[in-house]
Amino acid sequence: MNLADDIAAMPIGDVAAAFKDPRNLAVWAKIAEDIVSIAMPGPEGALACEAISLYVQWVLASGGGTISPDPDPIHDAQTTMGRGGRNA
């Protein structure tokens, strides 16, 4: 395969679906699986795709699967004396 074939095989539909639902882990994982299968078309690629799929199933089974930003990143990034930060 050459670069033009790789670009033509990119998962444009999956990327569009991911941008419509950016918090859904499963649709982003589908993009990763598509890219891995393009980059590694042999059994190694199939094994990597299966690992991605199993990870997503594990996350969904544990009650996760929604990607959400930290609601207060500035506060969470601060270190204080009481929590053992660098000034402790």
N, C-alpha and C positions, 0 to 999 in steps of 0.2 A: 504494500500500500504506500502511496506517496502522500505528501502533505495536502494536496487538493482533495484526494479521496477522504482523508481524515476530516477535513473541514466540512465536506459535503455530508459526512455521516454524523455530524454533531447533532445532539438531541434538541433541536430548536423548540419543538413542541413541549418537551419536558421543562426546558428553561422558562418558557412562557408560563407554564402552569406553576412553576415555583415562584415566579415573580408575582403571580396573582394571589398566592397563598404563602407568603414568606415565612410564616411561623410553623409550617408543617414539615417535620423532619423527614417524613417518608418521601415527599416529592424532591427534596434536596438529595436524599440518598439515591433516588432513581437517577438523577443527573450523574452522581458519582459512579454508579454502576455502568451507565452508558459510556462514560469517558474511559473507565477501566476496560470495558469490553472492546472499545476502539483501540486503545493503546496496547492492550495485551490480548490478542485474539485467540490465544491458545488455552490450555487447561489452567495455566496460572491465573489468567484473567477470570475464568469461570470460578475458580476457587476464591479469588478476591471478591468477586461479586456476591458469592454465597456468604462470605464473611460479613460484608456490608449488610446484606439482607437479614442475617441472623442478629446482628447488632441492633438493627432497627426493630425487629420483632421483640428483642429483649427489652429495649427501652419502652416500647409500647406496652408490653406486659407488666412493666413496673409502674405504669401509670403516667409515664412521660410522653414525649413525642411532640411537644409544643416548644418551639424556640421563642424565648421572650427576652427582651433586654432587661438589664438590671434597672429597677425603678429609681435607684439613688446611687449612681456610681461614684459620685464625688465623696459622699459620706462613707461608703464602703472602702474607698481607697485610702482613707486617712488612718494613720497609725496613732495610737494613744499610749500613754504610760500604763494604763490599767489593763490593756489587752496584750501586753508583751511586745509592743512594737519596737522599733529601732532605738527609741529613747529610754527603754526600760532598763 
